[in-house]
Amino acid sequence: MKTASIILAAGRGSRMKGYTGNKTLLPLLPGSSCYEGRHPILMNILANLPTGPRALVVNHRKDEVIRATRDLDLAYHEQPELNGTGGALIAAFPFLETRKYDRLIVTMGDVPFVRRDTYLDLVGDLKDHALMVLGFRPKSRKQYGLLETRGDQVERITEWKYWRKYPEKRLRNLSICNSGIYAADREAILSYLPVLASRPHMVEKVVQGRPGRVKEYFITDLIEYMRNDGLSVGYIVAHDEEEVMGIDDPDALKRAQEIYRLGRIER
């Protein structure tokens, strides 16, 4: 079974104050500052992914990302506008359609510590499911999406703006959060990505200083579409919260650099 991987690396990282580059190139080994140093986040992700065809979805500072990875035999697909995780996957459709693979991993460009064994477990369970979700159990649910499950099945992923209204009794049974990392069967992803592209959400946003409505697409919608057609969506749970930590602000970056220095996560 051949595994392909897509890394979503298009975002600006607006909460990384004082840094204007692409945050996937931030160092895990800092130098004169936390923003300068060696071993970019992206390289750690690539080192842990299973072998097979790989693609980066790029936008912000794309030339820098391509230059840093030009010797790694990667495909590059530009996400013309930052219109959600689903929009990133839609941008990579030519890669998905033309490469030879049986299983697909979709991972985030700012989550460097996912173990190779976790990726392998995720794709391994595709023998029983069309789509797999990597969940985790955090100390605090914060504003993460929650997996609503029944047995080994994911019924839906519910975003914070909806689950925050749930009664406490219901919330006590919802302890698994969404890491934003997935695996999919080739046939399923090729069948349902056009469905995702045909059903955008209209979202209120400020674009270039002006409020307006823009189209966005979310990978989590694939769960609903597949489940409605009787396909199985499964999940596994990460070893711990640090394994799936996202680096989205300077404090998180410094914490990740300390984790890497101490070797608390397998490299």
C-alpha positions in Angstrom: 0.0 0.0 0.0 1.5 3.3 -1.1 0.9 6.4 1.0 0.9 10.0 -0.3 1.1 13.1 2.0 -0.1 16.6 1.8 1.2 19.3 4.1 -0.9 22.5 4.5 1.7 25.3 4.6 -0.1 28.2 3.0 -1.1 30.4 6.1 0.3 33.7 7.2 0.6 32.9 10.9 -0.8 36.3 11.9 -0.4 35.6 15.7 3.4 35.1 15.3 4.1 38.8 16.2 7.2 40.3 14.8 7.7 37.5 12.3 6.8 38.0 8.6 8.0 34.7 7.1 6.2 31.4 6.6 5.8 29.8 10.0 6.6 26.3 8.7 10.2 27.6 8.4 10.5 28.7 12.0 13.4 26.9 13.8 13.1 24.1 16.4 16.7 24.8 17.3 16.8 28.6 18.0 19.8 30.8 17.5 20.0 34.5 18.3 16.2 34.6 18.8 13.3 32.2 18.7 12.7 33.2 15.1 16.2 32.5 13.9 18.1 29.2 14.0 18.2 25.7 12.5 16.0 22.7 11.7 12.7 24.3 10.5 9.3 22.9 11.7 8.6 21.7 8.1 11.7 19.5 8.0 10.7 17.7 11.2 7.3 17.0 9.7 8.8 15.7 6.5 11.2 13.5 8.4 8.3 11.8 10.3 6.0 11.2 7.4 5.9 7.8 5.7 7.7 7.5 2.4 5.7 8.2 -0.8 4.6 11.1 -3.0 4.4 14.4 -1.1 3.0 17.8 -1.8 3.0 21.2 -0.1 0.1 23.6 -0.3 1.6 27.1 -0.4 0.7 30.7 -0.5 2.3 33.1 2.0 6.0 33.5 1.2 5.7 30.6 -1.1 9.1 31.3 -2.8 10.9 30.9 0.5 9.2 27.6 1.2 10.0 26.3 -2.2 13.6 27.4 -2.0 14.0 25.8 1.4 12.7 22.4 0.2 13.7 22.4 -3.5 16.0 19.3 -3.1 13.3 17.1 -1.4 11.3 15.9 -4.4 8.0 17.7 -3.4 5.1 18.8 -5.5 3.9 22.4 -4.9 0.3 23.6 -5.3 -0.7 27.2 -4.6 -3.9 27.9 -2.6 -4.8 31.2 -4.5 -6.8 32.5 -1.5 -6.7 31.4 2.1 -10.2 29.9 2.1 -10.0 27.2 4.7 -8.4 23.8 5.2 -10.8 22.4 2.6 -9.7 25.1 0.2 -6.1 23.9 0.6 -7.1 20.4 -0.2 -9.0 21.4 -3.2 -6.0 23.4 -4.4 -4.0 20.1 -4.3 -6.6 18.1 -6.4 -4.2 17.8 -9.4 -1.7 16.0 -7.1 -4.4 13.8 -5.7 -5.7 12.9 -9.2 -2.4 12.1 -10.9 -0.1 10.5 -8.4 -0.1 6.8 -7.6 -1.0 6.0 -4.1 -3.6 4.0 -2.1 -3.8 6.1 1.1 -3.5 9.8 1.8 -2.2 11.7 4.9 -3.3 15.3 5.3 -1.3 17.1 8.0 -0.7 20.7 9.1 2.5 22.6 8.5 2.8 23.9 12.1 2.4 20.6 13.9 5.9 19.1 14.0 5.9 16.4 16.6 3.5 13.7 15.2 5.3 10.4 15.4 5.8 8.3 12.3 4.1 5.4 14.2 1.0 7.6 14.7 0.9 8.4 11.0 1.2 4.7 10.2 -1.5 3.7 12.6 -3.8 6.4 11.1 -3.4 5.0 7.5 -3.4 1.4 8.7 -6.9 1.8 10.0 -8.1 2.8 6.5 -8.6 -0.9 5.9 -11.8 -0.5 7.9 -12.7 3.1 7.2 -12.9 5.6 4.3 -11.5 8.5 6.4 -9.5 8.6 9.7 -9.2 11.5 12.2 -6.3 12.0 14.6 -7.8 13.1 17.9 -6.2 14.0 21.2 -7.2 14.5 24.8 -6.1 17.9 26.1 -6.1 19.1 29.7 -8.4 21.9 28.5 -10.8 21.7 25.5 -10.2 25.5 24.9 -11.8 26.2 21.6 -10.9 23.0 19.8 -13.3 21.1 17.6 -14.7 18.1 19.5 -15.1 14.6 18.1 -18.6 13.2 18.7 -18.1 9.4 18.5 -20.0 6.2 18.7 -17.8 3.1 19.2 -15.0 3.4 16.7 -16.9 5.8 14.5 -16.7 9.6 14.3 -20.3 10.9 13.8 -19.3 14.5 13.5 -16.7 17.1 14.5 -18.4 20.0 16.3 -16.8 23.4 16.5 -16.5 25.5 19.6 -19.2 28.0 18.7 -21.7 25.1 18.7 -20.5 22.8 21.5 -20.1 25.7 24.0 -23.9 25.8 24.1 -24.1 22.1 25.0 -25.3 21.2 28.6 -22.5 20.1 30.9 -23.8 16.6 31.1 -23.3 16.1 27.3 -19.9 17.8 27.4 -18.7 15.3 30.1 -18.8 12.6 27.4 -16.8 14.7 24.8 -13.2 14.5 25.7 -11.5 14.0 22.3 -10.5 17.0 20.3 -9.6 17.3 16.6 -5.9 17.7 15.8 -6.7 18.7 12.1 -4.7 15.7 10.8 -6.5 13.1 8.7 -5.9 10.0 6.5 -8.2 9.1 3.6 -8.7 6.2 1.2 -7.7 7.4 -2.4 -11.1 6.5 -3.9 -13.0 8.2 -1.2 -11.0 11.5 -1.3 -11.2 11.7 -5.1 -15.0 11.1 -4.9 -15.8 13.6 -2.2 -13.4 16.4 -2.9 -15.6 17.7 -5.8 -18.6 17.5 -3.4 -16.7 19.6 -0.9 -15.8 22.1 -3.6 -19.4 22.5 -4.7 -20.7 23.4 -1.2 -18.8 26.4 0.2 -19.7 28.1 3.4 -20.3 31.9 3.2 -18.3 33.4 6.1 -18.3 37.0 7.3 -14.7 38.3 7.2 -12.7 41.5 7.0 -10.7 41.4 3.8 -8.2 44.2 3.0 -9.9 46.3 5.7 -13.4 45.8 4.4 -16.1 43.5 5.9 -17.6 41.1 3.4 -18.8 37.5 2.8 -16.2 35.0 1.4 -16.4 31.4 0.5 -14.6 28.9 2.8 -14.2 25.1 2.7 -13.6 22.8 5.7 -12.2 19.3 5.7 -14.5 18.4 8.6 -17.4 18.6 6.2 -16.1 15.5 4.5 -17.2 13.5 7.6 -20.8 14.5 7.1 -20.8 13.8 3.4 -19.2 10.4 3.8 -21.4 9.4 6.8 -24.6 10.4 5.0 -23.6 8.0 2.2 -23.0 5.1 4.6 -19.2 5.3 4.6 -17.2 4.7 7.8 -15.1 7.4 9.5 -12.8 6.3 12.3 -10.3 7.8 14.7 -7.3 7.2 16.8 -6.0 9.2 19.7 -2.5 10.7 19.8 0.0 9.7 22.6 -0.4 13.0 24.3 -1.2 16.7 23.8 2.4 17.7 23.0 2.5 15.3 20.0 -0.2 17.3 18.2 0.6 20.8 19.5 0.3 23.6 16.9 2.8 26.4 16.8 0.7 29.4 16.3 2.2 32.1 18.5 5.7 33.0 20.1 4.9 31.2 23.4 4.0 28.0 21.6 7.2 28.3 19.5 9.4 28.6 22.6 7.6 25.7 24.2 8.1 23.6 21.1 11.8 24.5 21.0 12.2 23.4 24.6 10.4 20.1 23.9 12.7 19.5 21.0 15.8 20.4 23.0 14.8 18.0 25.8 14.0 15.2 23.3 10.6 14.6 24.8 9.2 13.8 21.4 10.6 11.2 19.0 12.5 12.9 16.2 
